């Protein structure tokens, strides 16, 4: 049974926490930071307080303090995926891509289907030319998404669909030229198909077949 004093503590916590969130949502980040600093002193073992304090500090560009605050939250709760997302985002903002990816990948160990992390990693791979890994993660995200009405889901679905359509278009051209025994032309279209959608298995199979035919006839 809770005592009257415990009720007062809970009410104070809830009131201040809501105030901090409200200030943050209104863009009053300095005010939010002060509220969460107060809560962090009173409730030093509450990871949610430290996460939100770190968020407010990040918005006020106190990046080093934000990082140490999120790390404190992780010490209190290593399974709160928000710390991995936030720290990864911080490293990404600072153009430290390797550290960002490592943080997000550690986050996937905690939450393997987390949509934010999957999209962050996939888009980073795509921007850096690692398209095969990017598209695998996009597909994994689409397959495991619980919210198919979200804007992120629609954006990723549109991206994947357009690449698939382009890959199929190029592959059909390759098949056409392969049937005409114009193998070099076929190779070019199959390569374009793979480039458009690098996890399209049939593109690799067709390319392998026509390369075999090219080698066969040239050696003959």
Secondary structure, 3 states (H helix, E strand, C coil): CCCHHHHHHHHHHHHHHHHHHHHHHCCCHHHHHHHHHHHHHHCCCCHHHHHHHHHHHHHCCCHHHHHHHHHHHHHHCCCCHHHHHHHHHHHHHCCCHHHHHHHHHHHHHHCCCCHHHHHHHHHHHHHCCCHHHHHHHHHHHHHHCCCCCCHHHHHHHHHHHHHHHHHHHHHHHHHHHHHCCCHHHHHHHHHHHHHHCCCCHHHHHHHHHHHHHHHHHHHC
